[in-house]
Amino acid sequence: MNETSMNSQLIETENSKMPNSSLNMLVRAVLMDKKPDEVPILVESVLSKVMEEFENRIANQFELVRFLAMIFFMFGVSLTSMLPL
């Protein structure tokens, strides 16, 4: 598959699945001036950063839930009493 057909296929996929996607535009801007052999290294780097950020957010969420559970426990609030009927 040549570069032109790959680009047209990418554009077709973009239009059908992700219209006006800022993430898609960002990825295209980053990859636009890269050589084909640079892309795998760049993708690996970006995915590594995304995974790191995701793990940080999950850890922060866990700490928040743990903190709230401690507060509820200190004040004797039952978590089940907070659920809607």
N, CA, C and O atoms as a Maestro MAE file, in Angstrom:
{
 s_m_m2io_version
 :::
 2.0.0
}

f_m_ct {
 s_m_title
 :::
 protein
 m_atom[340] {
  # First column is atom index #
  i_m_mmod_type
  r_m_x_coord
  r_m_y_coord
  r_m_z_coord
  i_m_residue_number
  s_m_chain_name
  s_m_pdb_residue_name
  s_m_pdb_atom_name
  i_m_atomic_number
  :::
  1 25 0.861 -1.178 0.000 1 A "MET " " N  " 7
  2 3 0.000 0.000 0.000 1 A "MET " " CA " 6
  3 2 0.904 1.236 0.000 1 A "MET " " C  " 6
  4 15 1.799 1.348 0.837 1 A "MET " " O  " 8
  5 25 0.671 2.174 -0.945 2 A "ASN " " N  " 7
  6 3 1.524 3.344 -0.999 2 A "ASN " " CA " 6
  7 2 1.038 4.425 -0.030 2 A "ASN " " C  " 6
  8 15 -0.049 4.324 0.540 2 A "ASN " " O  " 8
  9 25 1.865 5.460 0.144 3 A "GLU " " N  " 7
  10 3 1.580 6.507 1.132 3 A "GLU " " CA " 6
  11 2 0.286 7.250 0.829 3 A "GLU " " C  " 6
  12 15 -0.463 7.581 1.749 3 A "GLU " " O  " 8
  13 25 0.014 7.517 -0.438 4 A "THR " " N  " 7
  14 3 -1.207 8.233 -0.819 4 A "THR " " CA " 6
  15 2 -2.450 7.451 -0.445 4 A "THR " " C  " 6
  16 15 -3.398 8.017 0.100 4 A "THR " " O  " 8
  17 25 -2.462 6.157 -0.729 5 A "SER " " N  " 7
  18 3 -3.642 5.356 -0.397 5 A "SER " " CA " 6
  19 2 -3.775 5.188 1.115 5 A "SER " " C  " 6
  20 15 -4.887 5.118 1.637 5 A "SER " " O  " 8
  21 25 -2.636 5.122 1.823 6 A "MET " " N  " 7
  22 3 -2.703 5.040 3.283 6 A "MET " " CA " 6
  23 2 -3.291 6.323 3.855 6 A "MET " " C  " 6
  24 15 -4.117 6.276 4.767 6 A "MET " " O  " 8
  25 25 -2.864 7.482 3.317 7 A "ASN " " N  " 7
  26 3 -3.398 8.762 3.789 7 A "ASN " " CA " 6
  27 2 -4.888 8.879 3.498 7 A "ASN " " C  " 6
  28 15 -5.650 9.338 4.348 7 A "ASN " " O  " 8
  29 25 -5.311 8.467 2.304 8 A "SER " " N  " 7
  30 3 -6.732 8.564 1.969 8 A "SER " " CA " 6
  31 2 -7.553 7.613 2.831 8 A "SER " " C  " 6
  32 15 -8.677 7.934 3.215 8 A "SER " " O  " 8
  33 25 -6.994 6.441 3.135 9 A "GLN " " N  " 7
  34 3 -7.697 5.500 4.010 9 A "GLN " " CA " 6
  35 2 -7.798 6.070 5.426 9 A "GLN " " C  " 6
  36 15 -8.831 5.922 6.080 9 A "GLN " " O  " 8
  37 25 -6.730 6.722 5.904 10 A "LEU " " N  " 7
  38 3 -6.739 7.342 7.221 10 A "LEU " " CA " 6
  39 2 -7.785 8.455 7.289 10 A "LEU " " C  " 6
  40 15 -8.530 8.558 8.263 10 A "LEU " " O  " 8
  41 25 -7.833 9.276 6.259 11 A "ILE " " N  " 7
  42 3 -8.812 10.364 6.223 11 A "ILE " " CA " 6
  43 2 -10.229 9.809 6.204 11 A "ILE " " C  " 6
  44 15 -11.110 10.330 6.887 11 A "ILE " " O  " 8
  45 25 -10.449 8.766 5.434 12 A "GLU " " N  " 7
  46 3 -11.774 8.136 5.375 12 A "GLU " " CA " 6
  47 2 -12.165 7.584 6.745 12 A "GLU " " C  " 6
  48 15 -13.306 7.745 7.178 12 A "GLU " " O  " 8
  49 25 -11.228 6.940 7.419 13 A "THR " " N  " 7
  50 3 -11.493 6.403 8.754 13 A "THR " " CA " 6
  51 2 -11.788 7.537 9.728 13 A "THR " " C  " 6
  52 15 -12.700 7.438 10.549 13 A "THR " " O  " 8
  53 25 -11.017 8.608 9.634 14 A "GLU " " N  " 7
  54 3 -11.231 9.772 10.498 14 A "GLU " " CA " 6
  55 2 -12.642 10.313 10.333 14 A "GLU " " C  " 6
  56 15 -13.357 10.531 11.311 14 A "GLU " " O  " 8
  57 25 -13.023 10.523 9.100 15 A "ASN " " N  " 7
  58 3 -14.324 11.127 8.830 15 A "ASN " " CA " 6
  59 2 -15.481 10.244 9.272 15 A "ASN " " C  " 6
  60 15 -16.523 10.756 9.681 15 A "ASN " " O  " 8
  61 25 -15.320 8.946 9.198 16 A "SER " " N  " 7
  62 3 -16.419 8.064 9.556 16 A "SER " " CA " 6
  63 2 -16.502 7.790 11.045 16 A "SER " " C  " 6
  64 15 -17.590 7.549 11.568 16 A "SER " " O  " 8
  65 25 -15.372 7.821 11.736 17 A "LYS " " N  " 7
  66 3 -15.379 7.445 13.144 17 A "LYS " " CA " 6
  67 2 -15.172 8.608 14.100 17 A "LYS " " C  " 6
  68 15 -15.760 8.620 15.181 17 A "LYS " " O  " 8
  69 25 -14.345 9.597 13.728 18 A "MET " " N  " 7
  70 3 -13.995 10.648 14.654 18 A "MET " " CA " 6
  71 2 -14.039 12.031 14.000 18 A "MET " " C  " 6
  72 15 -12.990 12.648 13.812 18 A "MET " " O  " 8
  73 25 -15.199 12.518 13.658 19 A "PRO " " N  " 7
  74 3 -15.231 13.852 13.055 19 A "PRO " " CA " 6
  75 2 -14.828 14.911 14.073 19 A "PRO " " C  " 6
  76 15 -15.236 14.854 15.233 19 A "PRO " " O  " 8
  77 25 -14.026 15.877 13.634 20 A "ASN " " N  " 7
  78 3 -13.603 16.997 14.477 20 A "ASN " " CA " 6
  79 2 -12.892 16.564 15.747 20 A "ASN " " C  " 6
  80 15 -13.050 17.207 16.785 20 A "ASN " " O  " 8
  81 25 -12.138 15.525 15.693 21 A "SER " " N  " 7
  82 3 -11.443 15.030 16.882 21 A "SER " " CA " 6
  83 2 -10.152 15.809 17.101 21 A "SER " " C  " 6
  84 15 -9.271 15.817 16.241 21 A "SER " " O  " 8
  85 25 -10.045 16.464 18.254 22 A "SER " " N  " 7
  86 3 -8.823 17.209 18.543 22 A "SER " " CA " 6
  87 2 -7.654 16.262 18.757 22 A "SER " " C  " 6
  88 15 -6.519 16.599 18.420 22 A "SER " " O  " 8
  89 25 -7.910 15.084 19.308 23 A "LEU " " N  " 7
  90 3 -6.842 14.107 19.491 23 A "LEU " " CA " 6
  91 2 -6.296 13.670 18.134 23 A "LEU " " C  " 6
  92 15 -5.085 13.549 17.950 23 A "LEU " " O  " 8
  93 25 -7.188 13.441 17.205 24 A "ASN " " N  " 7
  94 3 -6.781 13.035 15.862 24 A "ASN " " CA " 6
  95 2 -5.932 14.124 15.216 24 A "ASN " " C  " 6
  96 15 -4.919 13.825 14.583 24 A "ASN " " O  " 8
  97 25 -6.330 15.362 15.367 25 A "MET " " N  " 7
  98 3 -5.573 16.474 14.794 25 A "MET " " CA " 6
  99 2 -4.198 16.578 15.450 25 A "MET " " C  " 6
  100 15 -3.209 16.861 14.775 25 A "MET " " O  " 8
  101 25 -4.133 16.352 16.757 26 A "LEU " " N  " 7
  102 3 -2.863 16.403 17.459 26 A "LEU " " CA " 6
  103 2 -1.920 15.314 16.958 26 A "LEU " " C  " 6
  104 15 -0.746 15.578 16.696 26 A "LEU " " O  " 8
  105 25 -2.431 14.098 16.825 27 A "VAL " " N  " 7
  106 3 -1.613 12.987 16.340 27 A "VAL " " CA " 6
  107 2 -1.105 13.280 14.935 27 A "VAL " " C  " 6
  108 15 0.071 13.062 14.646 27 A "VAL " " O  " 8
  109 25 -1.958 13.760 14.079 28 A "ARG " " N  " 7
  110 3 -1.539 14.071 12.703 28 A "ARG " " CA " 6
  111 2 -0.475 15.166 12.689 28 A "ARG " " C  " 6
  112 15 0.473 15.090 11.908 28 A "ARG " " O  " 8
  113 25 -0.619 16.180 13.539 29 A "ALA " " N  " 7
  114 3 0.361 17.268 13.595 29 A "ALA " " CA " 6
  115 2 1.717 16.761 14.070 29 A "ALA " " C  " 6
  116 15 2.755 17.175 13.554 29 A "ALA " " O  " 8
  117 25 1.709 15.867 15.049 30 A "VAL " " N  " 7
  118 3 2.966 15.315 15.568 30 A "VAL " " CA " 6
  119 2 3.649 14.439 14.530 30 A "VAL " " C  " 6
  120 15 4.870 14.490 14.379 30 A "VAL " " O  " 8
  121 25 2.875 13.640 13.818 31 A "LEU " " N  " 7
  122 3 3.452 12.683 12.863 31 A "LEU " " CA " 6
  123 2 3.742 13.276 11.489 31 A "LEU " " C  " 6
  124 15 4.437 12.649 10.690 31 A "LEU " " O  " 8
  125 25 3.236 14.449 11.199 32 A "MET " " N  " 7
  126 3 3.302 15.018 9.852 32 A "MET " " CA " 6
  127 2 4.731 15.095 9.306 32 A "MET " " C  " 6
  128 15 4.968 14.731 8.154 32 A "MET " " O  " 8
  129 25 5.665 15.555 10.101 33 A "ASP " " N  " 7
  130 3 7.019 15.757 9.579 33 A "ASP " " CA " 6
  131 2 7.989 14.639 9.971 33 A "ASP " " C  " 6
  132 15 9.204 14.808 9.861 33 A "ASP " " O  " 8
  133 25 7.473 13.521 10.419 34 A "LYS " " N  " 7
  134 3 8.321 12.407 10.846 34 A "LYS " " CA " 6
  135 2 8.563 11.438 9.699 34 A "LYS " " C  " 6
  136 15 7.713 11.238 8.831 34 A "LYS " " O  " 8
  137 25 9.736 10.851 9.722 35 A "LYS " " N  " 7
  138 3 10.063 9.797 8.764 35 A "LYS " " CA " 6
  139 2 9.388 8.516 9.231 35 A "LYS " " C  " 6
  140 15 9.166 8.343 10.429 35 A "LYS " " O  " 8
  141 25 9.057 7.616 8.314 36 A "PRO " " N  " 7
  142 3 8.381 6.368 8.698 36 A "PRO " " CA " 6
  143 2 9.120 5.559 9.765 36 A "PRO " " C  " 6
  144 15 8.490 4.923 10.610 36 A "PRO " " O  " 8
  145 25 10.457 5.583 9.726 37 A "ASP " " N  " 7
  146 3 11.201 4.810 10.724 37 A "ASP " " CA " 6
  147 2 11.215 5.480 12.100 37 A "ASP " " C  " 6
  148 15 11.591 4.839 13.082 37 A "ASP " " O  " 8
  149 25 10.814 6.758 12.195 38 A "GLU " " N  " 7
  150 3 10.742 7.463 13.481 38 A "GLU " " CA " 6
  151 2 9.408 7.227 14.190 38 A "GLU " " C  " 6
  152 15 9.308 7.397 15.405 38 A "GLU " " O  " 8
  153 25 8.394 6.837 13.434 39 A "VAL " " N  " 7
  154 3 7.042 6.715 13.981 39 A "VAL " " CA " 6
  155 2 6.933 5.692 15.114 39 A "VAL " " C  " 6
  156 15 6.350 6.016 16.148 39 A "VAL " " O  " 8
  157 25 7.466 4.471 14.970 40 A "PRO " " N  " 7
  158 3 7.318 3.502 16.071 40 A "PRO " " CA " 6
  159 2 7.908 3.990 17.391 40 A "PRO " " C  " 6
  160 15 7.318 3.782 18.452 40 A "PRO " " O  " 8
  161 25 9.072 4.640 17.328 41 A "ILE " " N  " 7
  162 3 9.709 5.150 18.548 41 A "ILE " " CA " 6
  163 2 8.860 6.248 19.153 41 A "ILE " " C  " 6
  164 15 8.686 6.294 20.371 41 A "ILE " " O  " 8
  165 25 8.333 7.126 18.332 42 A "LEU " " N  " 7
  166 3 7.487 8.211 18.808 42 A "LEU " " CA " 6
  167 2 6.201 7.668 19.418 42 A "LEU " " C  " 6
  168 15 5.771 8.126 20.477 42 A "LEU " " O  " 8
  169 25 5.591 6.701 18.757 43 A "VAL " " N  " 7
  170 3 4.351 6.100 19.271 43 A "VAL " " CA " 6
  171 2 4.615 5.430 20.609 43 A "VAL " " C  " 6
  172 15 3.820 5.567 21.539 43 A "VAL " " O  " 8
  173 25 5.717 4.712 20.715 44 A "GLU " " N  " 7
  174 3 6.071 4.053 21.976 44 A "GLU " " CA " 6
  175 2 6.240 5.084 23.091 44 A "GLU " " C  " 6
  176 15 5.774 4.876 24.211 44 A "GLU " " O  " 8
  177 25 6.894 6.172 22.788 45 A "SER " " N  " 7
  178 3 7.111 7.225 23.781 45 A "SER " " CA " 6
  179 2 5.794 7.845 24.237 45 A "SER " " C  " 6
  180 15 5.566 8.028 25.433 45 A "SER " " O  " 8
  181 25 4.933 8.165 23.281 46 A "VAL " " N  " 7
  182 3 3.646 8.779 23.611 46 A "VAL " " CA " 6
  183 2 2.770 7.810 24.406 46 A "VAL " " C  " 6
  184 15 2.141 8.202 25.388 46 A "VAL " " O  " 8
  185 25 2.731 6.545 23.980 47 A "LEU " " N  " 7
  186 3 1.942 5.561 24.721 47 A "LEU " " CA " 6
  187 2 2.461 5.380 26.142 47 A "LEU " " C  " 6
  188 15 1.677 5.204 27.074 47 A "LEU " " O  " 8
  189 25 3.761 5.421 26.306 48 A "SER " " N  " 7
  190 3 4.357 5.309 27.636 48 A "SER " " CA " 6
  191 2 3.898 6.469 28.519 48 A "SER " " C  " 6
  192 15 3.557 6.269 29.684 48 A "SER " " O  " 8
  193 25 3.892 7.670 27.966 49 A "LYS " " N  " 7
  194 3 3.447 8.846 28.733 49 A "LYS " " CA " 6
  195 2 1.951 8.765 29.054 49 A "LYS " " C  " 6
  196 15 1.528 9.136 30.149 49 A "LYS " " O  " 8
  197 25 1.161 8.286 28.108 50 A "VAL " " N  " 7
  198 3 -0.281 8.142 28.339 50 A "VAL " " CA " 6
  199 2 -0.532 7.116 29.447 50 A "VAL " " C  " 6
  200 15 -1.357 7.339 30.333 50 A "VAL " " O  " 8
  201 25 0.184 5.992 29.390 51 A "MET " " N  " 7
  202 3 0.018 4.971 30.427 51 A "MET " " CA " 6
  203 2 0.437 5.503 31.794 51 A "MET " " C  " 6
  204 15 -0.223 5.233 32.797 51 A "MET " " O  " 8
  205 25 1.534 6.259 31.831 52 A "GLU " " N  " 7
  206 3 1.998 6.848 33.092 52 A "GLU " " CA " 6
  207 2 0.944 7.798 33.658 52 A "GLU " " C  " 6
  208 15 0.653 7.766 34.853 52 A "GLU " " O  " 8
  209 25 0.380 8.635 32.806 53 A "GLU " " N  " 7
  210 3 -0.657 9.573 33.256 53 A "GLU " " CA " 6
  211 2 -1.893 8.824 33.741 53 A "GLU " " C  " 6
  212 15 -2.481 9.191 34.758 53 A "GLU " " O  " 8
  213 25 -2.288 7.784 33.026 54 A "PHE " " N  " 7
  214 3 -3.442 6.982 33.423 54 A "PHE " " CA " 6
  215 2 -3.201 6.339 34.789 54 A "PHE " " C  " 6
  216 15 -4.075 6.367 35.657 54 A "PHE " " O  " 8
  217 25 -2.020 5.763 34.975 55 A "GLU " " N  " 7
  218 3 -1.696 5.146 36.264 55 A "GLU " " CA " 6
  219 2 -1.709 6.173 37.391 55 A "GLU " " C  " 6
  220 15 -2.182 5.883 38.490 55 A "GLU " " O  " 8
  221 25 -1.192 7.377 37.125 56 A "ASN " " N  " 7
  222 3 -1.218 8.441 38.137 56 A "ASN " " CA " 6
  223 2 -2.643 8.832 38.500 56 A "ASN " " C  " 6
  224 15 -2.962 9.029 39.673 56 A "ASN " " O  " 8
  225 25 -3.485 8.942 37.502 57 A "ARG " " N  " 7
  226 3 -4.879 9.319 37.768 57 A "ARG " " CA " 6
  227 2 -5.618 8.233 38.542 57 A "ARG " " C  " 6
  228 15 -6.415 8.535 39.430 57 A "ARG " " O  " 8
  229 25 -5.358 6.974 38.209 58 A "ILE " " N  " 7
  230 3 -5.973 5.867 38.944 58 A "ILE " " CA " 6
  231 2 -5.496 5.880 40.393 58 A "ILE " " C  " 6
  232 15 -6.299 5.700 41.309 58 A "ILE " " O  " 8
  233 25 -4.194 6.092 40.611 59 A "ALA " " N  " 7
  234 3 -3.648 6.142 41.975 59 A "ALA " " CA " 6
  235 2 -4.260 7.303 42.756 59 A "ALA " " C  " 6
  236 15 -4.598 7.151 43.929 59 A "ALA " " O  " 8
  237 25 -4.403 8.461 42.112 60 A "ASN " " N  " 7
  238 3 -5.021 9.613 42.789 60 A "ASN " " CA " 6
  239 2 -6.473 9.326 43.132 60 A "ASN " " C  " 6
  240 15 -6.941 9.685 44.213 60 A "ASN " " O  " 8
  241 25 -7.183 8.687 42.227 61 A "GLN " " N  " 7
  242 3 -8.581 8.332 42.472 61 A "GLN " " CA " 6
  243 2 -8.681 7.367 43.647 61 A "GLN " " C  " 6
  244 15 -9.558 7.509 44.499 61 A "GLN " " O  " 8
  245 25 -7.779 6.381 43.692 62 A "PHE " " N  " 7
  246 3 -7.761 5.414 44.780 62 A "PHE " " CA " 6
  247 2 -7.515 6.122 46.112 62 A "PHE " " C  " 6
  248 15 -8.185 5.829 47.103 62 A "PHE " " O  " 8
  249 25 -6.555 7.054 46.142 63 A "GLU " " N  " 7
  250 3 -6.257 7.791 47.374 63 A "GLU " " CA " 6
  251 2 -7.462 8.619 47.811 63 A "GLU " " C  " 6
  252 15 -7.741 8.704 49.007 63 A "GLU " " O  " 8
  253 25 -8.170 9.218 46.888 64 A "LEU " " N  " 7
  254 3 -9.356 10.003 47.218 64 A "LEU " " CA " 6
  255 2 -10.438 9.109 47.811 64 A "LEU " " C  " 6
  256 15 -11.054 9.467 48.815 64 A "LEU " " O  " 8
  257 25 -10.674 7.964 47.207 65 A "VAL " " N  " 7
  258 3 -11.687 7.036 47.713 65 A "VAL " " CA " 6
  259 2 -11.297 6.549 49.103 65 A "VAL " " C  " 6
  260 15 -12.140 6.462 49.995 65 A "VAL " " O  " 8
  261 25 -10.022 6.233 49.283 66 A "ARG " " N  " 7
  262 3 -9.541 5.795 50.593 66 A "ARG " " CA " 6
  263 2 -9.730 6.888 51.645 66 A "ARG " " C  " 6
  264 15 -10.156 6.605 52.764 66 A "ARG " " O  " 8
  265 25 -9.418 8.124 51.293 67 A "PHE " " N  " 7
  266 3 -9.587 9.259 52.198 67 A "PHE " " CA " 6
  267 2 -11.059 9.446 52.565 67 A "PHE " " C  " 6
  268 15 -11.392 9.644 53.733 67 A "PHE " " O  " 8
  269 25 -11.931 9.382 51.571 68 A "LEU " " N  " 7
  270 3 -13.368 9.552 51.839 68 A "LEU " " CA " 6
  271 2 -13.903 8.417 52.704 68 A "LEU " " C  " 6
  272 15 -14.745 8.646 53.571 68 A "LEU " " O  " 8
  273 25 -13.427 7.204 52.480 69 A "ALA " " N  " 7
  274 3 -13.852 6.072 53.304 69 A "ALA " " CA " 6
  275 2 -13.422 6.296 54.752 69 A "ALA " " C  " 6
  276 15 -14.171 5.988 55.679 69 A "ALA " " O  " 8
  277 25 -12.216 6.832 54.946 70 A "MET " " N  " 7
  278 3 -11.737 7.116 56.298 70 A "MET " " CA " 6
  279 2 -12.603 8.191 56.961 70 A "MET " " C  " 6
  280 15 -12.942 8.074 58.139 70 A "MET " " O  " 8
  281 25 -12.954 9.217 56.224 71 A "ILE " " N  " 7
  282 3 -13.815 10.288 56.763 71 A "ILE " " CA " 6
  283 2 -15.180 9.715 57.145 71 A "ILE " " C  " 6
  284 15 -15.684 9.996 58.232 71 A "ILE " " O  " 8
  285 25 -15.776 8.922 56.271 72 A "PHE " " N  " 7
  286 3 -17.070 8.305 56.575 72 A "PHE " " CA " 6
  287 2 -16.968 7.441 57.827 72 A "PHE " " C  " 6
  288 15 -17.859 7.456 58.676 72 A "PHE " " O  " 8
  289 25 -15.868 6.684 57.933 73 A "PHE " " N  " 7
  290 3 -15.678 5.812 59.091 73 A "PHE " " CA " 6
  291 2 -15.553 6.647 60.364 73 A "PHE " " C  " 6
  292 15 -16.132 6.297 61.393 73 A "PHE " " O  " 8
  293 25 -14.798 7.750 60.302 74 A "MET " " N  " 7
  294 3 -14.598 8.605 61.479 74 A "MET " " CA " 6
  295 2 -15.903 9.203 61.977 74 A "MET " " C  " 6
  296 15 -16.100 9.351 63.183 74 A "MET " " O  " 8
  297 25 -16.786 9.544 61.066 75 A "PHE " " N  " 7
  298 3 -18.051 10.167 61.450 75 A "PHE " " CA " 6
  299 2 -19.191 9.157 61.542 75 A "PHE " " C  " 6
  300 15 -20.343 9.534 61.756 75 A "PHE " " O  " 8
  301 25 -18.872 7.891 61.382 76 A "GLY " " N  " 7
  302 3 -19.869 6.848 61.548 76 A "GLY " " CA " 6
  303 2 -20.943 6.824 60.470 76 A "GLY " " C  " 6
  304 15 -22.062 6.369 60.707 76 A "GLY " " O  " 8
  305 25 -20.600 7.311 59.302 77 A "VAL " " N  " 7
  306 3 -21.569 7.337 58.201 77 A "VAL " " CA " 6
  307 2 -21.466 6.019 57.447 77 A "VAL " " C  " 6
  308 15 -20.377 5.621 57.033 77 A "VAL " " O  " 8
  309 25 -22.585 5.350 57.268 78 A "SER " " N  " 7
  310 3 -22.592 4.118 56.508 78 A "SER " " CA " 6
  311 2 -22.650 4.450 55.017 78 A "SER " " C  " 6
  312 15 -23.449 5.276 54.575 78 A "SER " " O  " 8
  313 25 -21.799 3.796 54.273 79 A "LEU " " N  " 7
  314 3 -21.798 4.045 52.834 79 A "LEU " " CA " 6
  315 2 -23.100 3.586 52.188 79 A "LEU " " C  " 6
  316 15 -23.536 4.167 51.194 79 A "LEU " " O  " 8
  317 25 -23.719 2.555 52.740 80 A "THR " " N  " 7
  318 3 -24.970 2.083 52.168 80 A "THR " " CA " 6
  319 2 -26.098 3.084 52.398 80 A "THR " " C  " 6
  320 15 -27.064 3.113 51.635 80 A "THR " " O  " 8
  321 25 -25.985 3.906 53.445 81 A "SER " " N  " 7
  322 3 -27.013 4.914 53.682 81 A "SER " " CA " 6
  323 2 -26.946 6.027 52.645 81 A "SER " " C  " 6
  324 15 -27.890 6.805 52.508 81 A "SER " " O  " 8
  325 25 -25.833 6.110 51.910 82 A "MET " " N  " 7
  326 3 -25.652 7.138 50.892 82 A "MET " " CA " 6
  327 2 -26.236 6.725 49.543 82 A "MET " " C  " 6
  328 15 -26.387 7.561 48.652 82 A "MET " " O  " 8
  329 25 -26.564 5.444 49.386 83 A "LEU " " N  " 7
  330 3 -27.074 4.957 48.107 83 A "LEU " " CA " 6
  331 2 -28.529 5.348 47.928 83 A "LEU " " C  " 6
  332 15 -29.298 5.331 48.890 83 A "LEU " " O  " 8
  333 25 -28.917 5.700 46.708 84 A "PRO " " N  " 7
  334 3 -30.326 6.018 46.455 84 A "PRO " " CA " 6
  335 2 -31.183 4.754 46.569 84 A "PRO " " C  " 6
  336 15 -30.726 3.645 46.295 84 A "PRO " " O  " 8
  337 25 -32.404 4.949 46.972 85 A "LEU " " N  " 7
  338 3 -33.319 3.814 47.112 85 A "LEU " " CA " 6
  339 2 -33.963 3.435 45.806 85 A "LEU " " C  " 6
  340 15 -34.759 2.497 45.759 85 A "LEU " " O  " 8
  :::
 }
 m_bond[339] {
  # First column is bond index #
  i_m_from
  i_m_to
  i_m_order
  :::
  1 1 2 1
  2 2 3 1
  3 3 4 2
  4 3 5 1
  5 5 6 1
  6 6 7 1
  7 7 8 2
  8 7 9 1
  9 9 10 1
  10 10 11 1
  11 11 12 2
  12 11 13 1
  13 13 14 1
  14 14 15 1
  15 15 16 2
  16 15 17 1
  17 17 18 1
  18 18 19 1
  19 19 20 2
  20 19 21 1
  21 21 22 1
  22 22 23 1
  23 23 24 2
  24 23 25 1
  25 25 26 1
  26 26 27 1
  27 27 28 2
  28 27 29 1
  29 29 30 1
  30 30 31 1
  31 31 32 2
  32 31 33 1
  33 33 34 1
  34 34 35 1
  35 35 36 2
  36 35 37 1
  37 37 38 1
  38 38 39 1
  39 39 40 2
  40 39 41 1
  41 41 42 1
  42 42 43 1
  43 43 44 2
  44 43 45 1
  45 45 46 1
  46 46 47 1
  47 47 48 2
  48 47 49 1
  49 49 50 1
  50 50 51 1
  51 51 52 2
  52 51 53 1
  53 53 54 1
  54 54 55 1
  55 55 56 2
  56 55 57 1
  57 57 58 1
  58 58 59 1
  59 59 60 2
  60 59 61 1
  61 61 62 1
  62 62 63 1
  63 63 64 2
  64 63 65 1
  65 65 66 1
  66 66 67 1
  67 67 68 2
  68 67 69 1
  69 69 70 1
  70 70 71 1
  71 71 72 2
  72 71 73 1
  73 73 74 1
  74 74 75 1
  75 75 76 2
  76 75 77 1
  77 77 78 1
  78 78 79 1
  79 79 80 2
  80 79 81 1
  81 81 82 1
  82 82 83 1
  83 83 84 2
  84 83 85 1
  85 85 86 1
  86 86 87 1
  87 87 88 2
  88 87 89 1
  89 89 90 1
  90 90 91 1
  91 91 92 2
  92 91 93 1
  93 93 94 1
  94 94 95 1
  95 95 96 2
  96 95 97 1
  97 97 98 1
  98 98 99 1
  99 99 100 2
  100 99 101 1
  101 101 102 1
  102 102 103 1
  103 103 104 2
  104 103 105 1
  105 105 106 1
  106 106 107 1
  107 107 108 2
  108 107 109 1
  109 109 110 1
  110 110 111 1
  111 111 112 2
  112 111 113 1
  113 113 114 1
  114 114 115 1
  115 115 116 2
  116 115 117 1
  117 117 118 1
  118 118 119 1
  119 119 120 2
  120 119 121 1
  121 121 122 1
  122 122 123 1
  123 123 124 2
  124 123 125 1
  125 125 126 1
  126 126 127 1
  127 127 128 2
  128 127 129 1
  129 129 130 1
  130 130 131 1
  131 131 132 2
  132 131 133 1
  133 133 134 1
  134 134 135 1
  135 135 136 2
  136 135 137 1
  137 137 138 1
  138 138 139 1
  139 139 140 2
  140 139 141 1
  141 141 142 1
  142 142 143 1
  143 143 144 2
  144 143 145 1
  145 145 146 1
  146 146 147 1
  147 147 148 2
  148 147 149 1
  149 149 150 1
  150 150 151 1
  151 151 152 2
  152 151 153 1
  153 153 154 1
  154 154 155 1
  155 155 156 2
  156 155 157 1
  157 157 158 1
  158 158 159 1
  159 159 160 2
  160 159 161 1
  161 161 162 1
  162 162 163 1
  163 163 164 2
  164 163 165 1
  165 165 166 1
  166 166 167 1
  167 167 168 2
  168 167 169 1
  169 169 170 1
  170 170 171 1
  171 171 172 2
  172 171 173 1
  173 173 174 1
  174 174 175 1
  175 175 176 2
  176 175 177 1
  177 177 178 1
  178 178 179 1
  179 179 180 2
  180 179 181 1
  181 181 182 1
  182 182 183 1
  183 183 184 2
  184 183 185 1
  185 185 186 1
  186 186 187 1
  187 187 188 2
  188 187 189 1
  189 189 190 1
  190 190 191 1
  191 191 192 2
  192 191 193 1
  193 193 194 1
  194 194 195 1
  195 195 196 2
  196 195 197 1
  197 197 198 1
  198 198 199 1
  199 199 200 2
  200 199 201 1
  201 201 202 1
  202 202 203 1
  203 203 204 2
  204 203 205 1
  205 205 206 1
  206 206 207 1
  207 207 208 2
  208 207 209 1
  209 209 210 1
  210 210 211 1
  211 211 212 2
  212 211 213 1
  213 213 214 1
  214 214 215 1
  215 215 216 2
  216 215 217 1
  217 217 218 1
  218 218 219 1
  219 219 220 2
  220 219 221 1
  221 221 222 1
  222 222 223 1
  223 223 224 2
  224 223 225 1
  225 225 226 1
  226 226 227 1
  227 227 228 2
  228 227 229 1
  229 229 230 1
  230 230 231 1
  231 231 232 2
  232 231 233 1
  233 233 234 1
  234 234 235 1
  235 235 236 2
  236 235 237 1
  237 237 238 1
  238 238 239 1
  239 239 240 2
  240 239 241 1
  241 241 242 1
  242 242 243 1
  243 243 244 2
  244 243 245 1
  245 245 246 1
  246 246 247 1
  247 247 248 2
  248 247 249 1
  249 249 250 1
  250 250 251 1
  251 251 252 2
  252 251 253 1
  253 253 254 1
  254 254 255 1
  255 255 256 2
  256 255 257 1
  257 257 258 1
  258 258 259 1
  259 259 260 2
  260 259 261 1
  261 261 262 1
  262 262 263 1
  263 263 264 2
  264 263 265 1
  265 265 266 1
  266 266 267 1
  267 267 268 2
  268 267 269 1
  269 269 270 1
  270 270 271 1
  271 271 272 2
  272 271 273 1
  273 273 274 1
  274 274 275 1
  275 275 276 2
  276 275 277 1
  277 277 278 1
  278 278 279 1
  279 279 280 2
  280 279 281 1
  281 281 282 1
  282 282 283 1
  283 283 284 2
  284 283 285 1
  285 285 286 1
  286 286 287 1
  287 287 288 2
  288 287 289 1
  289 289 290 1
  290 290 291 1
  291 291 292 2
  292 291 293 1
  293 293 294 1
  294 294 295 1
  295 295 296 2
  296 295 297 1
  297 297 298 1
  298 298 299 1
  299 299 300 2
  300 299 301 1
  301 301 302 1
  302 302 303 1
  303 303 304 2
  304 303 305 1
  305 305 306 1
  306 306 307 1
  307 307 308 2
  308 307 309 1
  309 309 310 1
  310 310 311 1
  311 311 312 2
  312 311 313 1
  313 313 314 1
  314 314 315 1
  315 315 316 2
  316 315 317 1
  317 317 318 1
  318 318 319 1
  319 319 320 2
  320 319 321 1
  321 321 322 1
  322 322 323 1
  323 323 324 2
  324 323 325 1
  325 325 326 1
  326 326 327 1
  327 327 328 2
  328 327 329 1
  329 329 330 1
  330 330 331 1
  331 331 332 2
  332 331 333 1
  333 333 334 1
  334 334 335 1
  335 335 336 2
  336 335 337 1
  337 337 338 1
  338 338 339 1
  339 339 340 2
  :::
 }
}
